[in-house]
Amino acid sequence: MNSEFDDKTIERVEEKQYTTLNLGPTHPATHGIFQNILTMDGEIIVDAEQTLGYIHRAFEKIAEHRAYYQITPLTDRLNYCSAPINNMGWHMTVEKLIGVEIPKRAQYMRVIIMELARIADHLVCNSVIGVDCGALTGFTYMFQWREKIYDIYEHICGARLTSNIGRIGGLERDFSNEVYKKIKEFLVEFPKIFNEFIALLERNRIFYDRTVDTGAISAERALQYGFTGPNLRAAGVDYDVRVMNPYSSYEDFEFDIPIGVKGDTYDRFMVRQNEIWQSLRIIQQALDNMPQGKWYADVPDFYLPPKEDVYTKMEAMISHFKVIYGETNIPKGELYNAVEGGNGELGFYVISDGGRAPFRLHFRRPCFIYYQAYTEMIKGGMLSDAIVTLSSLNVIAGELDA
């Protein structure tokens, strides 16, 4: 690299002629609808400016006109690569607001679903990093296994990508024998396939050269920006919401928090790789120690009655109607609740004025937080490095522009 650009605090040289490059908003390398206006000196990035908002859908304002029960499908469309985590995070926020503790069995079932979603999310991110380094095989191979996770979702709730999975107060139904069978098959078969993916990339010389020291950020700067999740842990900070503020019985499980050293693209890749192993470990523990009992709490104002009762009993039909249309007022209150999403701390700040819909709702989207650092991370580097750095941050446009 030209020594003139070794320092990321570089400034323009007036006598030089620079090129402006629009990277996006609809560019196949950006993996989402957002734009980076790059000032280039040949292949070197002299400056960059992010613009976003191209798919802004006003979720927070829509939520203020929807009943709490009806907000779950909006959360699906944040980070849609791990939508069930968003669903569970919202349900736990409402449960906290109304003061409901769900049964232990339902908590373990949620943990299984969330960890499957985390695996699916990391598979997408890491296989796409490979694609942006020129390795397509891992992407097409691993997506078959993401589909197997979606098969499990489908048997749990009937949906796949945007799952709308679970309910305020628990889950729609207990896991069927087919669900348990598919989860156990996944735990047996997936590790062998994942090891092949590891062999393809982790020690690959080309991949290593493309990712090591690319898009690095220090722990101090990551914290200043407000990084969380794999991108913060890659910089060496062992912060994980599941450990720092346990929810859904995560305190019952033994697992490690993988961390990196340099905070570069390779560290972000490796943190997600190792988190997949930890998720498999958590799922196995949940299966082995699954509590007995109900999969829902006794909250008839928010939890739908059994369908057979709806068809045969007037009281159940009325209750069903009231839940679906959100006719029950929520107690007044204000709280912030967070879960460890696929990309980091996914938080919900909600204010209730005692009505059927939130007075105010704010989503803390991790993508929106760390995308602010993108200019600093790519400045002084090559254009090709900017692409793979963006992939390793795993910027999901639905979460960025909520």
C-alpha positions, 0 to 999 in steps of 0.5 A: 500500500502507498505509504501516503495512505497508511494512516487512516487519518489521511487527508486529500492532497489538493493537486491530485485528481480523485474519483467518486464511486457510488457503492450502492444503494442497489449494488450486489456487493452491498448486500442491502439497500444502502449507499457508500459514496467513496472518494478513490485514489485509484484502488485506495479509499481516501474518504467515504460517506454512508447514506441510508434510509432507502427502505425505511419502513417506520416500524416504530411509528407503525407499532404505536398504532398496533396492539402488542400482539400485532407487533411481532411480525414487524420484529421479524423484518428487522434482522430477518436472518435470525427472525425468531430471536427478534420475536422472542425478544419482543415477547419477553419485553411485553411479558416483563411489562405485564409482569408474567413469568413463563414456565421453565419448559417454554423458556428452554424451548425458546432457547433452542429456537433462538440458538438455531436462529443464531446458527442460521444467522452466522452461516449466512454471514460467514458464507457470504464473507467467503463469496466476497473473497471469491469462494462460492462453494461454501455459500451454496453448501451451507445454505442447504443446512440453513434450509434444514433449520427452516424446516424445523421452524416450519414444523414448530410454527408453519413459517420459515423466514419471517416466522412470527414464532411464539406468543406473548406468554409462551409458544403456540404448541409443544414441540412435536415428536417430528420437531425433536427428531429433526433437531436431534438429526441436525445436531448429529449431521451438521457438525461433520458438514460444518467441519468441511466448511471450516476446512474450506476457509479457516486455513485457506491462504487466500482467504487468510490474506484477504481477511487478516488486518482488514477492516480492523477496529480496536476494543476502545473504538468499538466501545465508543461507537457502541458495538455489541455482539460478535463485532465487539467480541472480535475486538476482544471484549467479552460482552454477551447479553446472555451472560451479563443479563441472563434471560429465558434461563440462559443461566442454566447453560454452560457455554463459552464466549469466543473473543478475538484480538485484532477486531479485523475481518478474520476475527469477526469470521472466527468469532461467529464460527466458534459461536456456532459450536457454542450454540450447538452445545446449548441446544444439546443441553436444552434437549437433555434437560428439558423440563416437564410442564406447560409451554405457556403461562396462564395469561388468558388476556394475551394467550390464545385459547385452544382452537377446539374451544374457540370452535365450540365455546362462546367464551373462548371465541370472545377471548380469541377475538379480544387477543387477536384484535388487542382489546386488552389494555397494558399496564402503564410502565416504561422499560428497556429489555434486551436479548443477544441477537444474531448481530448483537444487543437487540433492545426494545425500549417501550413506554405504555400509557395504559392503552392497547398499543405502545405510547412509544417504542424504540428498537435498538438495532445493533446494525444501525450502531456499528454501521456508523464506524464503517467509514473509519474501518475502510478509510485508507484501505483497498476497495476490495477490502471495503466489500469484505469488511462490510460482509463481516459486519453483517449489516442487515438492511432491514435492521439498519433502516427500521 
